[in-house]
Amino acid sequence: MMKNKSKSIWNLWIICLAVEQIRLVLLITAQGLANINLPLAYIVHLLHSPFHVPPPPLFPGSG
């Protein structure tokens, strides 16, 4: 019984780690594409953090 619970906690930790890796890759991709394709980077940023971080201005200096 105890062993099964420990295994599920371990699986949950692995899933959380994978999600963080995916988010990190998306963020790096957004930053890398910012100079080439700003709207795409903006969309990726919105998907990455829709609530707690305000999105950057589309055109720096206009805000």
Helices and strands as residue ranges (DSSP letters): H 2-33, H 38-48
